[in-house]
């Protein structure tokens, strides 16, 4: 294991970091439109990205430090359960093939920038729209925090972050610098910055994976030795829990947890604001459909990356170190296995792989605040220029909020950052996805279901403890009435839907007024240009008179 500052690796890392920083600022002029101060331009890249740009952008958006650090770290720490991320990325694409083109079409037709815009227009409810917006912002912050943890892990292994320093400022200064640079070019260039940088990020990641999956097993004596070493390591008892460290193959008692994590994560992935923002930046409905068919190529990469957790065990990473931080396992493996120059290239891939999604996430959260809090409640007559300025400022605030999660939660199991966000964002699924197909649900019933799901999910996650953290120590808990451990997000989602269905029936039986649906059936299949409709919408959707509602 290498110690001290790895000068060569650090130099290569800094060179690539400077390259993407320059690209980030230059992106402000890339495909720049005349109305550059419009939120469509800053927050959605002018809705002009074609198939390949969208593919790289979505890949950069969805395959993050979660992929390169958190998933293989989960496999390193616990074994088979960490592979839940592979089936969930397989499950998600057939689902989004069905509903994402409809969301793109209605957003294009009506000028919607955020999923909350759609909810407000579909149900005529500012309250439900606000609930979806607040949930999106809240769920995004731990996801951004996960990206910062990934950058911090790379810096720690290179010897320039963390370490033994007890001074928090000295310890986190490199991370703060990276954070500041990210904030600066996001503010300047908007969605065009991560779209342009994503080309570099994906190229680096594929190079590193191709080399790692061939070169490292050769260095370690082959896959047979790797799996044998992992099996022996998982069989050892963890002193903190009194149970075996993990499993090479998932046992029957853990299959509910595995299945619910995979299904719940699949349902949640494209509810995240950044996933929808990247989708709405596409220039046509066909671009969206094509991307849902070619994005599974990334799932192959994810499966290979997960196996790096086994390789880290076979290499002896963290062996004998009490309380070893599993998030350092893969960067440390690269440092041990590769020559310094290629280790630096690998660290750059991880670091840039964290910067790209962090930028998109902060932009998406800022768009939610601007359109569905600031415009809907604080300044209904805000101009497009004012919206853009507010979004730019809020994108900075969101990053600061993510730092709170980094500083207050256990970073040794960073995958919980993403899973906690999934618990929350999954509660927006009924309002968004059901709304794309039917207007049967009552807006108040959906709001009540959301409230129940959020309350239960947050409470259940709060009560989960880990050996290092009293609260929010995990994302799985005993499922009421089943007696099996399962993903809290999926349990909360089932409660959410049940409440929404029961109350919808009750409200319809009582004749409770419903909101106005401003969309038309043709909006959901449209390919045409986006009209500037959003600015002319009545500012108080909840106050519109009810009209009969029917499914589209």
Wavefront OBJ file of the C-alpha trace (Angstrom):
o trace
v 0.000 0.000 0.000
v 1.400 3.389 -1.011
v 1.752 6.226 1.473
v 2.283 9.984 1.198
v 1.499 12.212 -1.755
v 1.612 10.432 -5.119
v 3.107 13.270 -7.142
v 2.760 11.701 -10.588
v -0.856 10.622 -10.016
v -1.686 14.029 -8.563
v -0.172 15.805 -11.569
v -2.181 13.733 -14.053
v -5.321 14.288 -11.976
v -4.781 18.059 -11.850
v -4.145 18.253 -15.620
v -7.450 16.548 -16.394
v -9.255 18.558 -13.736
v -7.964 21.785 -15.325
v -9.002 20.496 -18.757
v -12.603 19.917 -17.709
v -12.637 23.242 -15.863
v -11.665 25.054 -19.061
v -14.270 23.063 -21.003
v -16.839 23.955 -18.353
v -16.322 27.665 -18.842
v -16.018 27.429 -22.642
v -19.329 25.566 -22.723
v -21.100 28.874 -22.073
v -20.430 29.719 -25.761
v -21.210 26.253 -27.141
v -24.419 26.408 -29.198
v -25.188 29.679 -27.445
v -28.598 31.085 -28.414
v -29.668 34.712 -28.594
v -31.940 34.344 -25.572
v -29.110 32.983 -23.392
v -30.746 34.352 -20.249
v -33.836 32.184 -20.702
v -34.171 29.248 -18.290
v -34.604 26.905 -21.259
v -31.096 27.861 -22.343
v -29.271 27.778 -19.005
v -31.224 24.958 -17.386
v -32.049 22.723 -20.385
v -29.318 23.533 -22.899
v -31.883 25.064 -25.252
v -33.683 21.696 -25.555
v -31.353 21.091 -28.495
v -29.265 17.989 -27.747
v -29.254 15.137 -30.244
v -28.889 11.404 -29.709
v -25.190 11.195 -28.890
v -24.968 14.319 -26.771
v -28.034 13.172 -24.821
v -26.541 9.692 -24.440
v -23.310 11.052 -23.005
v -25.212 13.545 -20.856
v -27.553 10.894 -19.431
v -24.631 8.525 -18.963
v -22.722 11.239 -17.152
v -25.861 12.029 -15.193
v -26.814 8.501 -14.097
v -23.452 6.726 -13.813
v -21.710 8.704 -11.124
v -19.495 8.341 -8.070
v -22.293 5.985 -7.008
v -21.163 3.714 -9.838
v -17.405 4.073 -9.531
v -17.069 4.292 -5.746
v -20.245 3.441 -3.797
v -21.382 0.268 -5.617
v -17.999 -1.527 -5.647
v -17.475 -0.302 -2.061
v -20.767 -1.956 -1.088
v -19.622 -5.180 -2.768
v -16.261 -4.900 -1.000
v -17.967 -4.437 2.365
v -20.916 -6.848 2.124
v -20.642 -8.921 -1.036
v -23.592 -10.035 -3.159
v -26.063 -7.457 -1.820
v -24.056 -4.703 -3.505
v -24.937 -6.156 -6.910
v -28.574 -5.001 -6.591
v -27.545 -2.002 -8.698
v -27.011 -4.206 -11.757
v -30.562 -5.643 -12.077
v -32.105 -2.292 -11.206
v -30.415 -0.600 -14.157
v -31.736 -3.422 -16.340
v -35.292 -3.065 -15.013
v -35.425 0.691 -15.416
v -34.980 1.043 -19.180
v -38.094 -0.835 -20.374
v -40.118 1.276 -17.926
v -38.750 4.609 -19.078
v -39.156 3.597 -22.726
v -42.888 3.707 -22.033
v -43.286 6.941 -20.081
v -40.302 9.247 -20.780
v -41.313 10.044 -24.384
v -44.761 11.064 -23.122
v -43.201 13.316 -20.488
v -40.878 14.873 -23.070
v -43.791 15.533 -25.440
v -46.066 17.217 -22.911
v -43.150 19.250 -21.534
v -42.245 20.370 -25.047
v -45.831 21.224 -25.927
v -46.514 23.167 -22.731
v -43.084 24.643 -22.063
v -42.547 22.706 -18.834
v -39.030 22.844 -17.417
v -39.484 20.608 -14.368
v -41.602 17.587 -13.376
v -43.421 19.884 -10.934
v -44.465 22.088 -13.850
v -46.161 19.042 -15.338
v -47.846 18.106 -12.040
v -49.141 21.656 -11.617
v -50.534 21.732 -15.151
v -51.980 18.225 -15.092
v -53.743 18.471 -11.733
v -54.235 22.230 -11.431
v -52.615 22.088 -8.008
v -49.856 24.331 -6.771
v -49.804 22.422 -3.486
v -49.073 19.073 -5.142
v -46.560 20.763 -7.425
v -44.808 22.269 -4.404
v -44.674 18.862 -2.691
v -42.997 17.324 -5.749
v -40.552 20.243 -6.000
v -39.529 20.164 -2.337
v -39.095 16.386 -2.499
v -36.905 16.702 -5.587
v -34.662 19.278 -3.955
v -34.412 17.286 -0.716
v -33.658 13.980 -2.472
v -31.023 15.557 -4.697
v -28.872 16.866 -1.847
v -27.661 13.482 -0.510
v -27.047 12.405 -4.107
v -24.777 15.427 -4.655
v -23.174 14.614 -1.310
v -22.324 11.157 -2.664
v -20.428 12.795 -5.536
v -18.427 14.876 -3.068
v -17.623 11.721 -1.080
v -16.278 10.162 -4.288
v -13.991 13.130 -4.945
v -12.861 13.103 -1.322
v -11.985 9.393 -1.520
v -9.737 10.012 -4.538
v -8.034 12.947 -2.853
v -7.469 10.904 0.315
v -5.752 8.081 -1.578
v -3.538 10.544 -3.458
v -2.484 11.942 -0.092
v -3.882 15.462 -0.479
v -7.197 15.176 1.344
v -8.336 13.876 4.695
v -5.401 11.946 6.022
v -4.466 12.255 9.637
v -5.071 15.988 9.891
v -7.433 17.041 12.669
v -7.906 20.535 11.251
v -11.141 20.319 9.270
v -10.157 23.193 6.969
v -6.796 21.673 6.037
v -8.386 18.233 5.784
v -11.122 19.296 3.367
v -9.395 22.180 1.525
v -8.824 20.206 -1.735
v -12.478 19.144 -1.714
v -13.586 22.726 -1.112
v -11.477 23.908 -4.051
v -13.021 21.286 -6.355
v -16.434 22.255 -5.005
v -15.827 25.953 -5.735
v -14.665 25.272 -9.298
v -17.730 23.113 -9.934
v -20.000 25.861 -8.601
v -18.303 28.493 -10.772
v -18.617 26.801 -14.145
v -22.119 25.525 -13.401
v -23.163 29.100 -12.613
v -21.550 30.348 -15.806
v -22.510 27.703 -18.367
v -25.548 25.861 -17.035
v -26.390 22.443 -18.505
v -24.021 22.909 -21.435
v -21.021 22.497 -19.098
v -21.758 18.937 -17.936
v -22.976 18.023 -21.440
v -19.594 18.948 -22.912
v -17.522 17.501 -20.059
v -19.481 14.223 -20.206
v -17.595 13.278 -23.395
v -14.285 13.408 -21.521
v -15.736 11.685 -18.462
v -17.206 8.725 -20.357
v -14.104 8.239 -22.491
v -11.921 8.098 -19.383
v -14.249 5.717 -17.575
v -14.420 3.235 -20.450
v -10.629 3.284 -20.821
v -10.127 2.669 -17.107
v -12.704 -0.139 -16.960
v -11.295 -1.900 -20.028
v -7.801 -1.849 -18.554
v -8.870 -2.671 -14.978
v -11.008 -5.694 -15.838
v -8.150 -7.262 -17.847
v -4.988 -6.041 -16.128
v -5.936 -6.332 -12.445
v -7.094 -10.001 -12.577
v -3.822 -10.888 -14.305
v -1.888 -9.175 -11.503
v -3.979 -10.951 -8.855
v -3.692 -14.473 -10.294
v -7.007 -14.755 -12.128
v -10.701 -14.639 -11.267
v -10.633 -17.987 -9.466
v -8.229 -16.567 -6.902
v -10.254 -13.343 -6.670
v -13.531 -15.146 -5.911
v -11.829 -17.541 -3.491
v -10.291 -14.641 -1.564
v -13.642 -12.833 -1.428
v -15.445 -15.965 -0.205
v -12.952 -16.427 2.640
v -13.146 -12.768 3.634
v -16.961 -12.729 3.752
v -17.034 -15.854 5.938
v -15.141 -14.070 8.710
v -17.218 -12.643 11.565
v -17.528 -8.872 11.784
v -16.766 -7.953 15.451
v -19.110 -4.950 15.274
v -22.176 -7.057 14.363
v -21.231 -10.581 15.470
v -22.250 -11.848 12.003
v -20.307 -12.856 8.888
v -18.955 -9.891 6.995
v -20.990 -10.663 3.887
v -21.954 -13.194 1.227
v -20.475 -14.137 -2.108
v -23.921 -15.378 -3.176
v -27.086 -13.887 -1.695
v -28.839 -16.247 0.736
v -32.610 -16.772 0.936
v -32.959 -14.549 4.010
v -31.497 -11.568 2.138
v -33.360 -11.963 -1.135
v -36.291 -9.744 -0.122
v -33.873 -6.942 0.665
v -32.044 -7.499 -2.618
v -35.229 -7.593 -4.714
v -36.882 -4.586 -3.058
v -33.697 -2.523 -3.338
v -33.490 -3.325 -7.048
v -37.181 -2.659 -7.785
v -37.432 0.449 -5.608
v -34.256 1.932 -7.082
v -35.495 1.235 -10.618
v -38.789 3.017 -9.954
v -36.975 5.956 -8.363
v -34.130 6.584 -10.819
v -36.007 8.655 -13.395
v -38.018 10.494 -10.782
v -34.859 12.363 -9.778
v -34.923 15.924 -11.141
v -31.511 15.551 -12.806
v -32.661 12.495 -14.796
v -35.695 14.379 -16.070
v -33.672 17.538 -16.771
v -31.236 15.605 -18.966
v -34.189 14.007 -20.776
v -35.988 17.303 -21.406
v -32.800 18.734 -22.954
v -33.288 16.355 -25.914
v -34.361 17.931 -29.177
v -36.933 15.316 -30.185
v -39.134 12.510 -28.906
v -37.189 10.023 -31.030
v -33.936 11.056 -29.341
v -35.482 10.088 -26.013
v -36.691 6.737 -27.330
v -33.334 5.921 -28.923
v -31.516 6.699 -25.696
v -33.678 4.349 -23.664
v -32.545 1.559 -25.990
v -28.791 2.298 -25.975
v -28.317 3.388 -22.356
v -28.260 -0.271 -21.172
v -24.698 -0.386 -22.548
v -23.753 1.367 -19.327
v -25.195 -1.532 -17.321
v -22.464 -3.768 -18.708
v -19.942 -1.298 -17.346
v -21.675 -1.282 -13.957
v -21.468 -5.044 -13.587
v -17.747 -4.976 -14.325
v -17.221 -2.126 -11.893
v -19.016 -3.975 -9.102
v -16.515 -6.816 -9.412
v -13.737 -4.397 -8.499
v -14.978 -4.827 -4.925
v -13.913 -8.502 -5.051
v -10.569 -7.502 -6.545
v -9.919 -5.035 -3.723
v -10.425 -7.875 -1.214
v -8.064 -10.162 -3.145
v -5.452 -7.384 -3.153
v -5.706 -7.055 0.630
v -6.975 -3.468 0.556
v -7.865 -2.401 4.095
v -6.895 -5.781 5.566
v -6.104 -5.492 9.252
v -7.160 -1.831 9.402
v -9.811 -1.310 12.070
v -12.780 0.729 10.871
v -11.428 0.927 7.310
v -13.455 3.270 5.087
v -14.791 1.076 2.272
v -15.192 4.126 0.001
v -11.388 4.217 -0.312
v -11.193 0.613 -1.510
v -11.372 1.159 -5.272
v -9.120 4.254 -5.430
v -6.650 2.374 -3.224
v -6.856 -0.681 -5.488
v -6.003 1.501 -8.499
v -3.132 3.071 -6.588
v -1.759 -0.363 -5.673
v -2.210 -2.028 -9.062
v -1.487 0.636 -11.669
v 1.629 2.651 -12.455
v 1.319 6.153 -11.012
v 0.468 7.852 -14.309
v -2.437 5.486 -15.018
v -3.585 5.645 -11.405
v -3.813 9.416 -11.908
v -5.883 8.839 -15.046
v -8.187 6.532 -13.064
v -8.546 9.090 -10.275
v -9.401 11.722 -12.874
v -12.121 9.431 -14.261
v -13.644 9.080 -10.785
v -13.325 12.785 -9.979
v -14.794 13.956 -13.276
v -17.396 11.201 -12.986
v -18.507 12.928 -9.800
v -18.348 16.520 -11.082
v -20.594 15.977 -14.115
v -23.643 14.601 -12.249
v -23.140 17.024 -9.354
v -23.455 19.893 -11.831
v -26.607 18.474 -13.449
v -28.162 17.730 -10.062
v -27.617 21.247 -8.773
v -29.071 22.722 -11.974
v -32.143 20.473 -11.771
v -32.775 21.319 -8.114
v -32.329 25.024 -8.865
v -34.869 24.808 -11.706
v -37.382 23.253 -9.307
v -36.991 26.057 -6.798
v -37.196 28.763 -9.438
v -40.222 27.497 -11.342
v -42.236 25.906 -8.570
v -41.418 27.945 -5.483
v -40.116 31.336 -6.604
v -42.366 31.783 -9.654
v -45.467 30.005 -8.363
v -45.493 31.477 -4.857
v -43.100 34.397 -4.514
v -43.024 36.203 -7.862
v -45.619 34.950 -10.368
v -44.724 37.664 -12.876
v -40.994 36.919 -12.914
v -39.389 37.359 -16.332
v -37.329 34.590 -17.949
v -34.182 36.598 -17.170
v -35.136 36.832 -13.482
v -35.872 33.096 -13.404
v -32.435 32.325 -14.815
v -30.645 34.575 -12.340
v -32.480 32.979 -9.408
v -31.694 29.484 -10.713
v -28.009 30.306 -10.966
v -27.906 31.491 -7.359
v -29.922 28.567 -6.036
v -27.604 26.096 -7.802
v -24.882 27.381 -5.469
v -27.076 27.038 -2.382
v -27.994 23.443 -3.236
v -24.317 22.464 -3.303
v -23.882 23.951 0.161
v -26.869 21.897 1.341
v -25.144 18.776 0.020
v -22.137 19.581 2.195
v -24.410 19.273 5.245
v -25.043 15.615 4.374
v -21.311 15.035 3.866
v -20.504 16.508 7.267
v -23.332 14.870 9.250
v -23.765 11.362 7.811
v -21.621 8.257 7.913
v -19.380 8.328 4.830
v -18.125 4.753 5.234
v -21.334 3.412 3.622
v -21.863 6.162 1.064
v -24.377 4.162 -0.981
v -26.884 5.072 1.757
v -26.753 8.660 0.530
v -28.308 7.582 -2.763
v -30.711 5.118 -1.166
v -31.949 7.757 1.283
v -32.658 10.102 -1.617
v -34.466 7.230 -3.330
v -36.810 6.784 -0.356
v -37.963 10.383 -0.793
v -38.018 10.772 -4.567
v -39.959 7.524 -5.052
v -42.943 9.182 -3.379
v -43.368 11.465 -6.426
v -43.865 8.488 -8.772
v -47.691 8.277 -8.485
v -48.234 11.955 -9.285
v -45.810 12.043 -12.219
v -46.046 8.657 -13.940
v -49.734 7.976 -13.279
v -50.466 11.508 -14.485
v -48.883 10.746 -17.846
v -51.579 8.134 -18.532
v -54.660 8.994 -16.505
v -56.359 11.841 -14.687
v -58.257 9.431 -12.407
v -56.349 10.255 -9.214
v -57.633 13.188 -7.165
v -55.022 15.849 -6.490
v -55.730 15.882 -2.731
v -55.514 12.092 -2.576
v -52.112 12.186 -4.277
v -50.977 14.873 -1.849
v -52.155 12.791 1.131
v -50.447 9.674 -0.257
v -47.228 11.647 -0.748
v -47.412 12.898 2.842
v -47.910 9.400 4.266
v -45.086 7.949 2.146
v -42.693 10.758 3.083
v -43.539 10.574 6.773
v -43.177 6.806 7.012
v -40.045 6.697 4.830
v -38.270 9.433 6.776
v -39.242 7.993 10.161
v -38.227 4.461 9.209
v -34.862 5.611 7.804
v -34.251 7.748 10.907
v -34.727 4.750 13.199
v -32.196 2.551 11.387
v -28.896 2.479 13.254
v -25.471 1.256 12.158
v -22.349 0.442 14.187
v -21.105 3.972 13.510
v -24.316 6.012 13.367
v -27.404 6.169 15.573
v -29.749 7.533 12.873
v -30.014 7.184 9.088
v -27.598 4.272 9.384
v -29.204 2.314 6.555
v -32.134 2.139 4.154
v -33.657 -1.302 4.819
v -36.045 -2.296 7.601
v -38.534 -5.020 8.510
v -41.541 -4.810 6.163
v -44.755 -4.592 8.254
v -46.915 -7.706 7.875
v -44.312 -9.685 5.914
v -41.560 -10.230 8.443
v -38.754 -9.728 5.897
v -36.146 -7.000 5.627
v -36.845 -4.757 2.638
v -36.096 -1.358 1.144
v -37.878 1.370 3.092
v -38.534 3.381 -0.067
v -40.633 0.622 -1.645
v -42.653 0.062 1.539
v -43.358 3.798 1.762
v -44.322 3.805 -1.931
v -46.889 1.013 -1.396
v -48.428 2.975 1.497
v -48.431 6.092 -0.677
v -50.331 4.393 -3.526
v -52.792 2.699 -1.162
v -53.720 6.005 0.479
v -54.009 7.755 -2.897
v -56.350 5.072 -4.277
v -58.607 4.908 -1.209
v -58.910 8.685 -0.881
v -59.509 9.166 -4.595
v -62.483 6.826 -4.393
v -63.711 8.682 -1.301
v -63.290 12.167 -2.790
v -65.043 11.153 -6.008
v -67.912 9.631 -4.023
v -68.253 12.885 -2.074
v -68.080 14.988 -5.232
v -65.024 16.917 -4.002
v -63.942 19.447 -6.659
v -60.837 18.494 -8.587
v -58.382 20.812 -10.340
v -58.250 21.832 -13.988
v -56.163 19.765 -16.399
v -54.566 22.242 -18.802
v -53.054 19.544 -21.018
v -54.656 17.972 -24.093
v -54.424 14.350 -25.309
v -52.343 15.454 -28.306
v -49.681 16.961 -25.982
v -48.528 13.473 -24.933
v -47.513 12.384 -28.425
v -46.404 15.733 -29.850
v -43.098 16.218 -31.660
v -43.589 19.864 -32.574
v -41.834 23.018 -31.351
v -42.440 24.216 -27.823
v -44.810 27.182 -27.545
v -44.044 29.855 -24.952
v -47.094 28.718 -23.008
v -45.825 28.512 -19.461
v -45.496 32.267 -18.990
v -49.180 32.824 -19.852
v -50.573 30.238 -17.432
v -52.755 31.497 -14.604
v -50.513 31.862 -11.531
v -52.952 30.227 -9.112
v -53.821 26.793 -10.445
v -55.560 25.704 -7.242
v -58.095 28.476 -7.612
v -59.322 27.482 -11.067
v -62.877 26.083 -11.272
v -63.178 22.311 -11.569
v -63.951 20.624 -14.857
v -64.901 17.026 -15.572
v -61.816 14.845 -15.780
v -61.178 11.834 -17.919
v -58.230 9.646 -18.726
v -55.927 10.415 -21.640
l 1 2 3 4 5 6 7 8 9 10 11 12 13 14 15 16 17 18 19 20 21 22 23 24 25 26 27 28 29 30 31 32 33 34 35 36 37 38 39 40 41 42 43 44 45 46 47 48 49 50 51 52 53 54 55 56 57 58 59 60 61 62 63 64 65 66 67 68 69 70 71 72 73 74 75 76 77 78 79 80 81 82 83 84 85 86 87 88 89 90 91 92 93 94 95 96 97 98 99 100 101 102 103 104 105 106 107 108 109 110 111 112 113 114 115 116 117 118 119 120 121 122 123 124 125 126 127 128 129 130 131 132 133 134 135 136 137 138 139 140 141 142 143 144 145 146 147 148 149 150 151 152 153 154 155 156 157 158 159 160 161 162 163 164 165 166 167 168 169 170 171 172 173 174 175 176 177 178 179 180 181 182 183 184 185 186 187 188 189 190 191 192 193 194 195 196 197 198 199 200 201 202 203 204 205 206 207 208 209 210 211 212 213 214 215 216 217 218 219 220 221 222 223 224 225 226 227 228 229 230 231 232 233 234 235 236 237 238 239 240 241 242 243 244 245 246 247 248 249 250 251 252 253 254 255 256 257 258 259 260 261 262 263 264 265 266 267 268 269 270 271 272 273 274 275 276 277 278 279 280 281 282 283 284 285 286 287 288 289 290 291 292 293 294 295 296 297 298 299 300 301 302 303 304 305 306 307 308 309 310 311 312 313 314 315 316 317 318 319 320 321 322 323 324 325 326 327 328 329 330 331 332 333 334 335 336 337 338 339 340 341 342 343 344 345 346 347 348 349 350 351 352 353 354 355 356 357 358 359 360 361 362 363 364 365 366 367 368 369 370 371 372 373 374 375 376 377 378 379 380 381 382 383 384 385 386 387 388 389 390 391 392 393 394 395 396 397 398 399 400 401 402 403 404 405 406 407 408 409 410 411 412 413 414 415 416 417 418 419 420 421 422 423 424 425 426 427 428 429 430 431 432 433 434 435 436 437 438 439 440 441 442 443 444 445 446 447 448 449 450 451 452 453 454 455 456 457 458 459 460 461 462 463 464 465 466 467 468 469 470 471 472 473 474 475 476 477 478 479 480 481 482 483 484 485 486 487 488 489 490 491 492 493 494 495 496 497 498 499 500 501 502 503 504 505 506 507 508 509 510 511 512 513 514 515 516 517 518 519 520 521 522 523 524 525 526 527 528 529 530 531 532 533 534 535 536 537 538 539 540 541 542 543 544 545 546 547 548 549 550 551 552
